[in-house]
């Protein structure tokens, strides 16, 4: 009877023993691979067979050229090459856009500068006294030029410049005359002398001064 009871107990313990075995096995140390980055794949050229390597003509490449080929193949497979090409395309497009914008800005500035620059006045027609250049001994007759003085009259000395209402300016090169300041507008005559010389005479003044043409008054065209 005792024997039958013991056998029955073994049957009851069998499932528990199996569970204990699982627990014990779970607690045992199990070998694991060391952590770290996955191994780097072999270079493209190293993955080829000798026949493929020779048939592709890779044996003609130097070691540096072969390494560059492996790098390009690796970049292509990883997508790095495509990303680099896209970045280069975007950079080139940006550079072209910058050049176009700079050119457009320069054209706008040039147009604005041209619009701000005043149109030059048409070339004036020189008077007879300005056009003629005399050589010593040349005989020629001039017409007397009549005009009016602009501004006050206070006599003259060498260097005095008279401005006439016709736009001409005449500078005294010889002579001196003192007179009080007078704002009355006076008639003026420019009379020719010998050898291309000219003299200025004023209404109401007996003396005269030797003068030379000194150009046109600002904003005036001589007549």
GUMI-113285 format. One record per residue (C-alpha): residue number from 0; residue in one letter; chain; x, y, z. Coordinates in nm, 3 decimals, always signed. Example, Ala and Ser with C-alpha at 12.3 -4.5 7.8 and 13.67 -1.06 7.14 Angstrom:
BEGIN
<kedren nr="0" rest="A" kette="A" u="+1.230" v="-0.450" w="+0.780"/>
<kedren nr="1" rest="S" kette="A" u="+1.367" v="-0.106" w="+0.714"/>
This chain:
BEGIN
<kedren nr="0" rest="X" kette="A" u="+0.000" v="+0.000" w="+0.000"/>
<kedren nr="1" rest="X" kette="A" u="+0.286" v="+0.228" w="+0.084"/>
<kedren nr="2" rest="X" kette="A" u="+0.441" v="+0.150" w="-0.255"/>
<kedren nr="3" rest="X" kette="A" u="+0.127" v="+0.251" w="-0.443"/>
<kedren nr="4" rest="X" kette="A" u="+0.109" v="+0.577" w="-0.252"/>
<kedren nr="5" rest="X" kette="A" u="+0.470" v="+0.663" w="-0.340"/>
<kedren nr="6" rest="X" kette="A" u="+0.412" v="+0.600" w="-0.711"/>
<kedren nr="7" rest="X" kette="A" u="+0.110" v="+0.823" w="-0.705"/>
<kedren nr="8" rest="X" kette="A" u="+0.316" v="+1.101" w="-0.541"/>
<kedren nr="9" rest="X" kette="A" u="+0.576" v="+1.078" w="-0.816"/>
<kedren nr="10" rest="X" kette="A" u="+0.306" v="+1.123" w="-1.076"/>
<kedren nr="11" rest="X" kette="A" u="+0.188" v="+1.437" w="-0.899"/>
<kedren nr="12" rest="X" kette="A" u="+0.540" v="+1.583" w="-0.869"/>
<kedren nr="13" rest="X" kette="A" u="+0.632" v="+1.529" w="-1.239"/>
<kedren nr="14" rest="X" kette="A" u="+0.469" v="+1.854" w="-1.367"/>
<kedren nr="15" rest="X" kette="A" u="+0.628" v="+2.051" w="-1.083"/>
<kedren nr="16" rest="X" kette="A" u="+0.968" v="+1.907" w="-1.166"/>
<kedren nr="17" rest="X" kette="A" u="+0.931" v="+2.018" w="-1.527"/>
<kedren nr="18" rest="X" kette="A" u="+0.845" v="+2.369" w="-1.416"/>
<kedren nr="19" rest="X" kette="A" u="+1.145" v="+2.380" w="-1.186"/>
<kedren nr="20" rest="X" kette="A" u="+1.371" v="+2.267" w="-1.467"/>
<kedren nr="21" rest="X" kette="A" u="+1.250" v="+2.559" w="-1.679"/>
<kedren nr="22" rest="X" kette="A" u="+1.319" v="+2.801" w="-1.396"/>
<kedren nr="23" rest="X" kette="A" u="+1.664" v="+2.658" w="-1.337"/>
<kedren nr="24" rest="X" kette="A" u="+1.752" v="+2.669" w="-1.705"/>
<kedren nr="25" rest="X" kette="A" u="+1.630" v="+3.024" w="-1.733"/>
<kedren nr="26" rest="X" kette="A" u="+1.866" v="+3.124" w="-1.458"/>
<kedren nr="27" rest="X" kette="A" u="+2.169" v="+2.968" w="-1.613"/>
<kedren nr="28" rest="X" kette="A" u="+2.412" v="+3.208" w="-1.794"/>
<kedren nr="29" rest="X" kette="A" u="+2.373" v="+3.185" w="-2.168"/>
<kedren nr="30" rest="X" kette="A" u="+2.650" v="+3.297" w="-2.403"/>
<kedren nr="31" rest="X" kette="A" u="+2.563" v="+3.626" w="-2.584"/>
<kedren nr="32" rest="X" kette="A" u="+2.732" v="+3.807" w="-2.868"/>
<kedren nr="33" rest="X" kette="A" u="+2.935" v="+4.108" w="-2.761"/>
<kedren nr="34" rest="X" kette="A" u="+2.753" v="+4.442" w="-2.820"/>
<kedren nr="35" rest="X" kette="A" u="+2.892" v="+4.684" w="-3.081"/>
<kedren nr="36" rest="X" kette="A" u="+2.841" v="+4.806" w="-3.438"/>
<kedren nr="37" rest="X" kette="A" u="+2.769" v="+4.546" w="-3.703"/>
<kedren nr="38" rest="X" kette="A" u="+3.073" v="+4.435" w="-3.899"/>
<kedren nr="39" rest="X" kette="A" u="+3.152" v="+4.655" w="-4.202"/>
<kedren nr="40" rest="X" kette="A" u="+3.074" v="+4.483" w="-4.529"/>
<kedren nr="41" rest="X" kette="A" u="+3.364" v="+4.385" w="-4.748"/>
<kedren nr="42" rest="X" kette="A" u="+3.464" v="+4.635" w="-5.017"/>
<kedren nr="43" rest="X" kette="A" u="+3.306" v="+4.593" w="-5.357"/>
<kedren nr="44" rest="X" kette="A" u="+3.627" v="+4.479" w="-5.523"/>
<kedren nr="45" rest="X" kette="A" u="+3.694" v="+4.220" w="-5.252"/>
<kedren nr="46" rest="X" kette="A" u="+3.348" v="+4.065" w="-5.304"/>
<kedren nr="47" rest="X" kette="A" u="+3.426" v="+3.985" w="-5.669"/>
<kedren nr="48" rest="X" kette="A" u="+3.566" v="+3.660" w="-5.787"/>
<kedren nr="49" rest="X" kette="A" u="+3.902" v="+3.656" w="-5.957"/>
<kedren nr="50" rest="X" kette="A" u="+3.728" v="+3.613" w="-6.295"/>
<kedren nr="51" rest="X" kette="A" u="+3.492" v="+3.907" w="-6.231"/>
<kedren nr="52" rest="X" kette="A" u="+3.777" v="+4.123" w="-6.103"/>
<kedren nr="53" rest="X" kette="A" u="+3.990" v="+4.054" w="-6.410"/>
<kedren nr="54" rest="X" kette="A" u="+3.700" v="+4.077" w="-6.656"/>
<kedren nr="55" rest="X" kette="A" u="+3.603" v="+4.422" w="-6.526"/>
<kedren nr="56" rest="X" kette="A" u="+3.957" v="+4.544" w="-6.586"/>
<kedren nr="57" rest="X" kette="A" u="+4.006" v="+4.629" w="-6.221"/>
<kedren nr="58" rest="X" kette="A" u="+4.354" v="+4.483" w="-6.228"/>
<kedren nr="59" rest="X" kette="A" u="+4.466" v="+4.786" w="-6.431"/>
<kedren nr="60" rest="X" kette="A" u="+4.377" v="+5.025" w="-6.149"/>
<kedren nr="61" rest="X" kette="A" u="+4.623" v="+5.149" w="-5.893"/>
<kedren nr="62" rest="X" kette="A" u="+4.560" v="+5.086" w="-5.526"/>
<kedren nr="63" rest="X" kette="A" u="+4.437" v="+5.445" w="-5.479"/>
<kedren nr="64" rest="X" kette="A" u="+4.203" v="+5.417" w="-5.779"/>
<kedren nr="65" rest="X" kette="A" u="+4.066" v="+5.087" w="-5.649"/>
<kedren nr="66" rest="X" kette="A" u="+3.997" v="+5.241" w="-5.309"/>
<kedren nr="67" rest="X" kette="A" u="+3.818" v="+5.533" w="-5.473"/>
<kedren nr="68" rest="X" kette="A" u="+3.604" v="+5.288" w="-5.673"/>
<kedren nr="69" rest="X" kette="A" u="+3.513" v="+5.101" w="-5.355"/>
<kedren nr="70" rest="X" kette="A" u="+3.423" v="+5.430" w="-5.187"/>
<kedren nr="71" rest="X" kette="A" u="+3.196" v="+5.536" w="-5.473"/>
<kedren nr="72" rest="X" kette="A" u="+3.019" v="+5.199" w="-5.482"/>
<kedren nr="73" rest="X" kette="A" u="+2.970" v="+5.212" w="-5.104"/>
<kedren nr="74" rest="X" kette="A" u="+2.837" v="+5.571" w="-5.127"/>
<kedren nr="75" rest="X" kette="A" u="+2.600" v="+5.467" w="-5.405"/>
<kedren nr="76" rest="X" kette="A" u="+2.465" v="+5.172" w="-5.209"/>
<kedren nr="77" rest="X" kette="A" u="+2.413" v="+5.379" w="-4.893"/>
<kedren nr="78" rest="X" kette="A" u="+2.246" v="+5.667" w="-5.082"/>
<kedren nr="79" rest="X" kette="A" u="+2.528" v="+5.905" w="-4.986"/>
<kedren nr="80" rest="X" kette="A" u="+2.625" v="+5.963" w="-5.348"/>
<kedren nr="81" rest="X" kette="A" u="+2.268" v="+6.055" w="-5.445"/>
<kedren nr="82" rest="X" kette="A" u="+2.243" v="+6.295" w="-5.152"/>
<kedren nr="83" rest="X" kette="A" u="+2.575" v="+6.458" w="-5.247"/>
<kedren nr="84" rest="X" kette="A" u="+2.460" v="+6.504" w="-5.607"/>
<kedren nr="85" rest="X" kette="A" u="+2.131" v="+6.655" w="-5.493"/>
<kedren nr="86" rest="X" kette="A" u="+2.314" v="+6.892" w="-5.260"/>
<kedren nr="87" rest="X" kette="A" u="+2.545" v="+6.996" w="-5.545"/>
<kedren nr="88" rest="X" kette="A" u="+2.244" v="+7.055" w="-5.774"/>
<kedren nr="89" rest="X" kette="A" u="+2.072" v="+7.270" w="-5.512"/>
<kedren nr="90" rest="X" kette="A" u="+2.392" v="+7.468" w="-5.450"/>
<kedren nr="91" rest="X" kette="A" u="+2.437" v="+7.532" w="-5.823"/>
<kedren nr="92" rest="X" kette="A" u="+2.074" v="+7.643" w="-5.858"/>
<kedren nr="93" rest="X" kette="A" u="+2.117" v="+7.878" w="-5.561"/>
<kedren nr="94" rest="X" kette="A" u="+2.436" v="+8.025" w="-5.710"/>
<kedren nr="95" rest="X" kette="A" u="+2.260" v="+8.087" w="-6.042"/>
<kedren nr="96" rest="X" kette="A" u="+1.972" v="+8.255" w="-5.861"/>
<kedren nr="97" rest="X" kette="A" u="+2.212" v="+8.480" w="-5.669"/>
<kedren nr="98" rest="X" kette="A" u="+2.387" v="+8.580" w="-5.993"/>
<kedren nr="99" rest="X" kette="A" u="+2.053" v="+8.661" w="-6.161"/>
<kedren nr="100" rest="X" kette="A" u="+1.939" v="+8.870" w="-5.865"/>
<kedren nr="101" rest="X" kette="A" u="+2.272" v="+9.058" w="-5.852"/>
<kedren nr="102" rest="X" kette="A" u="+2.251" v="+9.129" w="-6.224"/>
<kedren nr="103" rest="X" kette="A" u="+1.892" v="+9.252" w="-6.195"/>
<kedren nr="104" rest="X" kette="A" u="+1.989" v="+9.477" w="-5.901"/>
<kedren nr="105" rest="X" kette="A" u="+2.282" v="+9.623" w="-6.096"/>
<kedren nr="106" rest="X" kette="A" u="+2.054" v="+9.691" w="-6.395"/>
<kedren nr="107" rest="X" kette="A" u="+1.799" v="+9.865" w="-6.170"/>
<kedren nr="108" rest="X" kette="A" u="+2.070" v="+10.081" w="-6.013"/>
<kedren nr="109" rest="X" kette="A" u="+2.208" v="+10.167" w="-6.357"/>
<kedren nr="110" rest="X" kette="A" u="+1.860" v="+10.261" w="-6.480"/>
<kedren nr="111" rest="X" kette="A" u="+1.798" v="+10.473" w="-6.169"/>
<kedren nr="112" rest="X" kette="A" u="+2.136" v="+10.646" w="-6.213"/>
<kedren nr="113" rest="X" kette="A" u="+2.064" v="+10.716" w="-6.578"/>
<kedren nr="114" rest="X" kette="A" u="+1.724" v="+10.859" w="-6.489"/>
<kedren nr="115" rest="X" kette="A" u="+1.879" v="+11.082" w="-6.220"/>
<kedren nr="116" rest="X" kette="A" u="+2.152" v="+11.213" w="-6.451"/>
<kedren nr="117" rest="X" kette="A" u="+2.032" v="+11.532" w="-6.615"/>
<kedren nr="118" rest="X" kette="A" u="+2.020" v="+11.535" w="-6.992"/>
<kedren nr="119" rest="X" kette="A" u="+2.314" v="+11.741" w="-7.117"/>
<kedren nr="120" rest="X" kette="A" u="+2.224" v="+12.065" w="-7.283"/>
<kedren nr="121" rest="X" kette="A" u="+2.262" v="+12.069" w="-7.658"/>
<kedren nr="122" rest="X" kette="A" u="+2.593" v="+12.200" w="-7.781"/>
<kedren nr="123" rest="X" kette="A" u="+2.574" v="+12.574" w="-7.817"/>
<kedren nr="124" rest="X" kette="A" u="+2.670" v="+12.753" w="-8.132"/>
<kedren nr="125" rest="X" kette="A" u="+2.986" v="+12.955" w="-8.087"/>
<kedren nr="126" rest="X" kette="A" u="+2.973" v="+13.321" w="-8.166"/>
<kedren nr="127" rest="X" kette="A" u="+3.191" v="+13.474" w="-8.430"/>
<kedren nr="128" rest="X" kette="A" u="+3.433" v="+13.610" w="-8.169"/>
<kedren nr="129" rest="X" kette="A" u="+3.483" v="+13.258" w="-8.025"/>
<kedren nr="130" rest="X" kette="A" u="+3.521" v="+13.073" w="-8.353"/>
<kedren nr="131" rest="X" kette="A" u="+3.790" v="+13.286" w="-8.513"/>
<kedren nr="132" rest="X" kette="A" u="+4.155" v="+13.222" w="-8.425"/>
<kedren nr="133" rest="X" kette="A" u="+4.398" v="+13.478" w="-8.564"/>
<kedren nr="134" rest="X" kette="A" u="+4.761" v="+13.446" w="-8.660"/>
<kedren nr="135" rest="X" kette="A" u="+4.992" v="+13.746" w="-8.614"/>
<kedren nr="136" rest="X" kette="A" u="+4.959" v="+13.988" w="-8.903"/>
<kedren nr="137" rest="X" kette="A" u="+4.617" v="+13.862" w="-9.015"/>
<kedren nr="138" rest="X" kette="A" u="+4.389" v="+14.140" w="-9.129"/>
<kedren nr="139" rest="X" kette="A" u="+4.021" v="+14.088" w="-9.047"/>
<kedren nr="140" rest="X" kette="A" u="+3.727" v="+14.307" w="-8.957"/>
<kedren nr="141" rest="X" kette="A" u="+3.501" v="+14.232" w="-8.659"/>
<kedren nr="142" rest="X" kette="A" u="+3.156" v="+14.361" w="-8.583"/>
<kedren nr="143" rest="X" kette="A" u="+3.111" v="+14.542" w="-8.254"/>
<kedren nr="144" rest="X" kette="A" u="+2.916" v="+14.336" w="-8.002"/>
<kedren nr="145" rest="X" kette="A" u="+2.653" v="+14.523" w="-7.800"/>
<kedren nr="146" rest="X" kette="A" u="+2.496" v="+14.391" w="-7.481"/>
<kedren nr="147" rest="X" kette="A" u="+2.424" v="+14.493" w="-7.120"/>
<kedren nr="148" rest="X" kette="A" u="+2.615" v="+14.445" w="-6.796"/>
<kedren nr="149" rest="X" kette="A" u="+2.479" v="+14.204" w="-6.535"/>
<kedren nr="150" rest="X" kette="A" u="+2.516" v="+14.323" w="-6.173"/>
<kedren nr="151" rest="X" kette="A" u="+2.680" v="+14.630" w="-6.027"/>
<kedren nr="152" rest="X" kette="A" u="+2.944" v="+14.840" w="-6.193"/>
<kedren nr="153" rest="X" kette="A" u="+3.238" v="+14.950" w="-5.974"/>
<kedren nr="154" rest="X" kette="A" u="+3.514" v="+15.016" w="-6.227"/>
<kedren nr="155" rest="X" kette="A" u="+3.774" v="+14.755" w="-6.313"/>
<kedren nr="156" rest="X" kette="A" u="+4.128" v="+14.634" w="-6.265"/>
<kedren nr="157" rest="X" kette="A" u="+4.330" v="+14.346" w="-6.411"/>
<kedren nr="158" rest="X" kette="A" u="+4.140" v="+14.021" w="-6.342"/>
<kedren nr="159" rest="X" kette="A" u="+3.795" v="+14.179" w="-6.313"/>
<kedren nr="160" rest="X" kette="A" u="+3.533" v="+13.966" w="-6.493"/>
<kedren nr="161" rest="X" kette="A" u="+3.222" v="+14.122" w="-6.647"/>
<kedren nr="162" rest="X" kette="A" u="+2.914" v="+13.913" w="-6.721"/>
<kedren nr="163" rest="X" kette="A" u="+2.684" v="+14.026" w="-7.000"/>
<kedren nr="164" rest="X" kette="A" u="+2.315" v="+13.961" w="-7.050"/>
<kedren nr="165" rest="X" kette="A" u="+2.396" v="+13.756" w="-7.362"/>
<kedren nr="166" rest="X" kette="A" u="+2.567" v="+13.494" w="-7.141"/>
<kedren nr="167" rest="X" kette="A" u="+2.928" v="+13.590" w="-7.226"/>
<kedren nr="168" rest="X" kette="A" u="+3.195" v="+13.668" w="-6.967"/>
<kedren nr="169" rest="X" kette="A" u="+3.493" v="+13.894" w="-7.037"/>
<kedren nr="170" rest="X" kette="A" u="+3.802" v="+13.926" w="-6.817"/>
<kedren nr="171" rest="X" kette="A" u="+4.010" v="+14.242" w="-6.796"/>
<kedren nr="172" rest="X" kette="A" u="+4.372" v="+14.175" w="-6.893"/>
<kedren nr="173" rest="X" kette="A" u="+4.494" v="+14.537" w="-6.904"/>
<kedren nr="174" rest="X" kette="A" u="+4.375" v="+14.866" w="-6.759"/>
<kedren nr="175" rest="X" kette="A" u="+4.234" v="+15.008" w="-6.438"/>
<kedren nr="176" rest="X" kette="A" u="+3.942" v="+15.238" w="-6.359"/>
<kedren nr="177" rest="X" kette="A" u="+3.794" v="+15.332" w="-6.023"/>
<kedren nr="178" rest="X" kette="A" u="+3.427" v="+15.422" w="-5.985"/>
<kedren nr="179" rest="X" kette="A" u="+3.163" v="+15.410" w="-5.709"/>
<kedren nr="180" rest="X" kette="A" u="+2.932" v="+15.112" w="-5.705"/>
<kedren nr="181" rest="X" kette="A" u="+2.633" v="+15.158" w="-5.932"/>
<kedren nr="182" rest="X" kette="A" u="+2.350" v="+14.907" w="-5.976"/>
<kedren nr="183" rest="X" kette="A" u="+2.215" v="+15.079" w="-6.286"/>
<kedren nr="184" rest="X" kette="A" u="+2.216" v="+14.847" w="-6.583"/>
<kedren nr="185" rest="X" kette="A" u="+2.464" v="+14.978" w="-6.837"/>
<kedren nr="186" rest="X" kette="A" u="+2.498" v="+14.913" w="-7.204"/>
<kedren nr="187" rest="X" kette="A" u="+2.828" v="+14.748" w="-7.298"/>
<kedren nr="188" rest="X" kette="A" u="+3.022" v="+14.727" w="-7.624"/>
<kedren nr="189" rest="X" kette="A" u="+3.289" v="+14.473" w="-7.708"/>
<kedren nr="190" rest="X" kette="A" u="+3.502" v="+14.629" w="-7.981"/>
<kedren nr="191" rest="X" kette="A" u="+3.777" v="+14.456" w="-8.179"/>
<kedren nr="192" rest="X" kette="A" u="+4.132" v="+14.590" w="-8.180"/>
<kedren nr="193" rest="X" kette="A" u="+4.446" v="+14.495" w="-8.371"/>
<kedren nr="194" rest="X" kette="A" u="+4.582" v="+14.140" w="-8.392"/>
<kedren nr="195" rest="X" kette="A" u="+4.274" v="+13.980" w="-8.242"/>
<kedren nr="196" rest="X" kette="A" u="+4.250" v="+14.198" w="-7.931"/>
<kedren nr="197" rest="X" kette="A" u="+3.925" v="+14.321" w="-7.782"/>
<kedren nr="198" rest="X" kette="A" u="+3.820" v="+14.615" w="-7.566"/>
<kedren nr="199" rest="X" kette="A" u="+3.518" v="+14.670" w="-7.346"/>
<kedren nr="200" rest="X" kette="A" u="+3.343" v="+15.007" w="-7.326"/>
<kedren nr="201" rest="X" kette="A" u="+3.061" v="+15.111" w="-7.093"/>
<kedren nr="202" rest="X" kette="A" u="+2.780" v="+15.356" w="-7.135"/>
<kedren nr="203" rest="X" kette="A" u="+2.870" v="+15.685" w="-6.963"/>
<kedren nr="204" rest="X" kette="A" u="+3.235" v="+15.590" w="-6.910"/>
<kedren nr="205" rest="X" kette="A" u="+3.507" v="+15.744" w="-7.123"/>
<kedren nr="206" rest="X" kette="A" u="+3.779" v="+15.489" w="-7.057"/>
<kedren nr="207" rest="X" kette="A" u="+3.796" v="+15.134" w="-7.184"/>
<kedren nr="208" rest="X" kette="A" u="+3.973" v="+14.812" w="-7.080"/>
<kedren nr="209" rest="X" kette="A" u="+4.149" v="+14.545" w="-7.280"/>
<kedren nr="210" rest="X" kette="A" u="+3.965" v="+14.214" w="-7.229"/>
<kedren nr="211" rest="X" kette="A" u="+3.977" v="+13.848" w="-7.325"/>
<kedren nr="212" rest="X" kette="A" u="+3.684" v="+13.610" w="-7.360"/>
<kedren nr="213" rest="X" kette="A" u="+3.639" v="+13.410" w="-7.036"/>
<kedren nr="214" rest="X" kette="A" u="+3.366" v="+13.168" w="-7.135"/>
<kedren nr="215" rest="X" kette="A" u="+2.996" v="+13.156" w="-7.060"/>
<kedren nr="216" rest="X" kette="A" u="+2.813" v="+13.226" w="-6.737"/>
<kedren nr="217" rest="X" kette="A" u="+2.677" v="+12.912" w="-6.559"/>
<kedren nr="218" rest="X" kette="A" u="+2.345" v="+12.810" w="-6.709"/>
<kedren nr="219" rest="X" kette="A" u="+2.376" v="+13.062" w="-6.990"/>
<kedren nr="220" rest="X" kette="A" u="+2.429" v="+13.011" w="-7.361"/>
<kedren nr="221" rest="X" kette="A" u="+2.615" v="+13.302" w="-7.524"/>
<kedren nr="222" rest="X" kette="A" u="+2.440" v="+13.476" w="-7.807"/>
